[in-house]
Amino acid sequence: MDGLSEASRLMTTGGDERLTLRAETGLNKYHSAPRPGDVLAYASSTANDVSAAAQAHVEGVLAGLGGTLDAAGYEARLEGLRGRLRRAYALPDDVDIVFAPSGTDLEYVALAAVAGRGRTHNILLGADEVGSGCIHSAFGRYFAAGTALGLATEAGAPVPGFGDTKVEMIDVPVRDPAGRVRPSAEIAARMDEAIAGAAAAGRHVLVHVVHGSKTGLILPSLGDIDALAARHGEAASFVVDACQARVTSPAIADYLGRGAIVFVTGSKFMGGPPFSGFAFVPADFRARAEPLAEGLATIFRRAEWPAGWPGAERLEDGANLGLLLRLEASLFELERFQRLGLDEVTRIILAFHQAVRDEVVDPTPARRVAPYPPGEQETAETHPIEMRTLSTLDLTGFAGGGASFDDSTRWHEAMLAHGVRLGQPVKCVKLADGRWGATLRIGLSMPQVVERAGLDEAALARSFEKDMARVRRALEAVAAG
């Protein structure tokens, strides 16, 4: 990997094949790499490069370790990261934190947390809006050709101890066949029916909540979650997919206070390199969990689970230096961001949001995809300000109208030649003939907020206007070509 520092090279290790850099480009499949990039990137909904400041931090961490890390050192470093996460998000001391090589691997944490409560019935919400690999991992199956321990696996094969004999799953779509967001009440009603049926068959239900999907959805509402919990009690457990990291400390506290597991990753809004993840697990789960499934020893190292978790002694007592460095980069960005006041964060995010409108939406056929059900704009007004860091653009009006999803997939890659990288297209807009329409996503990241802190109003506006004008010109060029 020519041109990579040792720290950057290490950050491509200790995960699955999505970390691999292609020889011809020096980038991964998402067109990013664990090093500072030279493109204009508003791609935090997919994958980031590393900011120069975070890169310097990681280089310092690696130098302090002398380039190596044993099991004891790994355990100590991860304990330190747990303390930093608790401080950054104001987490209670009794909340367990499990680290994972990616957000997709976090699904195994939820399955392990409810193991011992009977056969698991997993309700996955909006599989197309969270990540394709989660369909496998939420089912207790491997999702890639290898694990973070370097063991070869087969996507779709059961993880020993889970597999089809213990886990069943349904997917509740967040959008209807026309691509419209389903109301929270409708989603909750489908969940209610599924929970009741599974519970009647003696299965424990793991219910997924989405806080910040690929298009910025938060579903179902806290009120509907509370109603489901009150109706089904011990028959259901809840897990919140906040993997985009567009979630505030108070929102995390709201979920944890309801006894829900919360997933977050460092590689999306947080601005860290691909891939890393952490699960916040209320203490009650560890107290009731059965020993970890034997197959988790092919995925996790011992220190990544809290000391004393049942069955953690089955896991390899080794170190994953690549994951540690990716986590270090992500937490560095989180801590910088959390030091900013809410007023300053709000000011910067609103300036970004306005620039997307002024420079991309208004002058072109692009239209924003609403992050709420039809007729429920007031719902979005209650969402955390971080949700406005992501704009999903309906691009079907480009190329003479009727631009397809395949068109936007090509445009996404072609824009790299113009020095611009956006978030990947997502299937959320339908064409008149029933095909999925063209979309792309413009996503701000924590480091991009931090870098603009302190700019006066005029300089802040110019900064985003300049960037969004470049985005517009690149988009128009590839759509015309």
Helices and strands as residue ranges (DSSP letters): H 6-10, G 17-19, E 40-42, H 52-65, H 71-89, E 96-100, H 106-114, E 120-125, G 127-129, H 134-137, E 167-172, H 184-200, E 204-211, E 218-219, H 222-232, G 233-235, E 236-241, H 249-257, E 261-265, E 277-281, H 283-288, G 294-298, G 302-304, G 312-314, H 321-338, H 342-356, I 357-361, E 367-368, H 377-381, G 385-389, E 390-394, H 405-414, G 415-418, E 420-422, E 439-443, H 446-450, H 457-480
